[in-house]
């Protein structure tokens, strides 16, 4: 790995008989790691050997050698490989026994006979992208294999118990761009979407359906793990991700989060432009006759913002407010 590299390019040096494995590995890494894999340039041609091909790929952020009886059929004199392979930043994957230098086992080395080498390489890449100064966690709990296969190796969705979901999210965090944990127990779709949007750094100032669609668009292009903590059917339907993000649903609540029904919280939601959540809180305050003029005025403003002019006018009439725009809470200057 090059110093200061953003790990965008992976060069896969391989023999033609190993092309099927190399092709699947490239697709796996490009989907899960946001990297570009160079497959064809890494194929060993007639008259070449692995040392020559490694030298050709030394420009890449990550150089991967697929070691096999075809890519390294016989021992190569140390004078040829020592100046190159001991200095280059590289990763080796052993596909079959061959005459490669045993010293390479001291580098970043994955034996496909004893582990899921593709999965370990993906975690290696993720660790160095996010925390290059830390040692990669290479552990994969065997009892979580089904979840890894369904959610980490590809995009998918499934439901498990809360304890298992928490274990997987912690252990597999570096297999994803990020983990998004959303407490959903006794919370509405609006509240769950607002909480998720905030984690994604999105400005969601539209109605609930529009916000959920916006979230889906973003998650479809990002490789995240979305955990819907004790989500009901309606929330699962609205927020279960499509595209590249995987979704894990807990069968029972792990984290509980209460939504305050106060003017102070409504102000906070508005200041963060989470208007759909503010809309719900303000209507509850209005129904409870808590500062009705204030609640109606701000609700009318939200309705105007969404193009619901008739609803906004009804709110003004209900509380005998003048039919003019009242900035109130929204006068942020």
BABA-654903 format. One record per residue (C-alpha): x, y, z. Coordinates in pm, whole numbers, padded with zeros to 5 digits, always signed. Each point is the difference from the previous one (the first is absolute). Layout:
N
XYZ;...
***
This chain:
333
+00000+00000+00000;+00141+00336-00097;+00047+00267+00266;-00289+00244-00001;-00193-00214-00251;-00376+00019-00022;-00007-00368-00106;-00190+00052-00323;+00183-00248-00224;+00073-00372+00039;+00226-00187-00245;-00070-00376-00009;+00304-00189-00128;-00111-00349-00107;+00042-00286-00245;-00258-00069-00270;-00125-00323+00168;-00074+00207+00312;-00200+00259-00193;-00339-00121+00125;+00105+00047+00363;+00161+00336-00083;-00314+00119-00181;-00228-00092+00292;+00242+00162+00244;+00004+00320-00205;-00381+00019-00006;-00014-00073+00373;+00249+00275+00086;-00144+00260-00235;-00348-00050+00148;+00109-00006+00362;+00299+00236+00016;-00052+00280-00252;+00320-00089-00185;+00084-00055-00365;+00162-00334-00070;+00235-00044-00296;-00057-00355-00119;+00115-00029-00363;+00324+00195+00051;+00083-00240+00284;-00017-00318-00212;+00338-00166-00041;+00074-00024-00372;+00226-00241-00188;+00362+00066+00086;-00090+00174+00327;+00004-00119+00359;-00152+00126+00325;+00305+00213+00083;-00019+00185-00331;-00375+00048+00037;+00041+00129+00357;+00248+00256-00126;-00253+00114-00264;-00267+00045+00268;+00217+00187+00249;-00180+00326-00088;-00330-00111+00157;-00116+00091+00350;-00023-00371+00084;+00186-00279-00180;-00153-00346+00046;+00188-00316-00105;-00213-00310-00060;+00250-00278+00067;-00057-00338-00163;+00173-00281-00187;-00082+00191-00318;+00111+00348+00107;+00315-00123+00179;+00067-00346-00151;+00361-00030+00115;+00244+00167+00230;+00147+00328-00121;+00350+00106+00096;+00001+00231+00299;+00213+00250-00188;-00304+00067-00221;-00276+00037+00257;+00184+00124+00309;+00054+00364-00118;-00364+00024-00108;-00233-00205+00217;+00157+00086+00334;-00029+00373-00068;-00339+00021-00171;-00313+00046+00212;-00205-00305-00094;-00254-00259+00107;+00027-00369-00090;-00282-00254-00035;+00103-00365-00023;-00224-00196-00238;+00208-00316-00032;+00335-00125+00124;+00289+00131-00206;+00362+00107+00017;-00049+00355+00126;+00253+00134+00256;-00116-00096+00348;+00109+00341+00126;-00316+00140-00161;-00202-00165+00276;+00138+00268+00230;-00174+00267-00208;-00376+00048-00027;-00074-00358-00101;-00331-00186-00028;-00021-00375-00063;-00320-00086-00186;+00018-00355+00137;-00041+00112+00359;-00213+00316-00023;-00234+00202-00217;+00285+00192-00163;-00226+00237-00195;-00185+00104+00314;+00323+00050+00193;+00145+00212-00279;-00313+00213-00005;+00030+00062+00374;+00372+00072-00041;-00088+00268-00256;-00277+00144+00216;+00222+00019+00305;+00270+00188-00184;-00248+00239-00153;-00158+00096+00331;+00269-00064+00262;+00335-00050-00178;+00192+00015+00325;-00189-00289+00160;+00040-00373-00045;-00286-00154-00195;-00238-00224+00193;+00015-00326-00194;-00250-00191+00213;-00323-00130-00149;-00224-00176+00252;-00113-00331-00146;-00350+00032+00145;-00045+00325-00195;+00086-00160-00335;-00356+00017-00136;-00018+00371+00077;+00339+00064-00159;-00107-00189-00309;-00334+00183-00026;+00100+00353+00098;+00377+00048-00017;+00093-00199-00310;-00281+00158-00201;-00296+00231+00055;-00300-00155+00174;-00236+00017+00295;-00088-00228+00289;-00137-00002+00355;+00189-00134+00305;-00021+00038+00375;+00130+00320+00153;+00309-00147+00168;+00114-00163-00323;-00062+00318-00198;+00214+00200+00242;+00283-00256-00017;-00002-00005-00377;-00013+00379-00033;+00303+00035+00226;+00202-00283-00151;-00075+00081-00364;+00014+00380+00022;+00308+00021-00225;-00172-00207-00267;-00224+00301-00067;+00046+00369-00065;-00192+00066+00322;-00255-00156+00234;-00329+00191+00036;-00192-00108+00311;-00357+00131+00017;-00211-00057+00318;-00354-00068-00127;-00185-00145+00300;-00328+00192+00048;+00118+00261-00247;-00164+00104-00326;+00141-00019-00351;+00037+00379+00011;+00212-00016+00315;+00213-00292-00124;+00061+00169-00335;+00094+00327+00164;+00247-00172+00232;+00151-00193-00291;+00020+00308-00220;+00189+00184+00272;+00257-00283+00017;+00044+00025-00376;+00043+00377+00021;-00303+00064-00220;-00227+00304+00007;-00347-00155-00004;-00241+00290-00009;-00276-00173-00193;-00299-00217+00095;+00065-00353+00129;-00041-00186-00330;+00234+00238-00179;+00257-00032+00279;-00007-00380-00013;+00051+00006-00376;+00297+00233+00044;+00153-00234+00258;-00050-00299-00230;+00177+00181-00285;+00303+00069+00219;+00021-00347+00153;-00030-00168-00339;+00338+00144-00099;+00180-00048+00332;+00124-00322+00160;-00145+00036+00348;-00147-00231+00262;-00340+00134+00104;-00133-00142+00328;-00371+00059+00056;-00029-00066+00371;-00340-00164+00067;-00166+00157-00304;-00365-00070-00072;-00120-00112-00343;-00076+00354-00116;+00348+00126+00090;+00168-00303-00157;-00194+00056-00320;+00096+00367-00016;+00367-00025+00098;+00137-00345-00091;+00280+00096-00234;+00039-00080-00367;+00313-00002-00212;+00335-00036+00180;-00109+00044+00363;-00096-00301+00213;-00276+00010+00264;-00007-00186+00330;-00322+00004+00204;-00002-00094+00369;-00282-00220+00127;-00014+00192+00329;+00121+00343+00112;+00365+00053+00089;+00001+00379+00033;-00297+00202+00119;-00045+00361-00100;-00283+00221+00116;-00122+00288-00215;-00068+00310+00213;-00334+00168-00062;+00108+00350+00097;+00031+00342-00155;+00373-00012+00063;+00035-00318-00204;-00216+00144-00277;+00233+00301-00015;+00300-00233-00024;-00159-00198-00284;-00083+00315-00192;+00347+00145+00043;+00138-00323-00148;-00253+00015-00285;-00160-00329+00104;-00342+00135-00088;-00191-00331-00025;+00084-00082+00362;-00076+00354+00111;-00334-00021-00181;-00102-00304+00207;+00116+00149+00331;-00169+00333-00066;-00333-00166-00084;+00016-00195+00325;+00067+00323+00189;-00286+00168-00184;-00239-00284+00087;+00112+00023+00363;-00064+00378-00007;+00364+00075+00084;+00085+00344-00137;-00261-00044-00277;+00073+00328-00176;+00371-00078-00018;-00058-00359-00117;-00256+00102-00263;+00223+00278-00132;+00300-00230-00044;-00214-00276-00148;-00141+00246-00251;+00354+00099-00098;+00096-00365-00053;-00310-00055-00210;+00087+00304-00212;+00353-00139-00043;-00146-00329-00126;-00252+00170-00228;-00299-00096+00216;-00155+00344-00018;-00356-00107+00087;+00114-00180+00316;+00209+00298+00102;-00296+00233-00040;-00224-00232+00205;+00254+00007+00281;+00007+00379-00004;-00379+00020+00006;-00018-00254+00282;+00206+00221+00228;-00118+00332-00140;+00344+00081-00139;+00039+00264-00271;+00038-00147-00349;+00354+00125-00029;+00324-00183+00035;+00122-00004+00361;+00366-00083+00021;+00009-00059+00377;+00222-00295+00064;+00119-00003-00360;+00133+00354+00010;+00350-00133+00060;+00183+00322-00087;
***
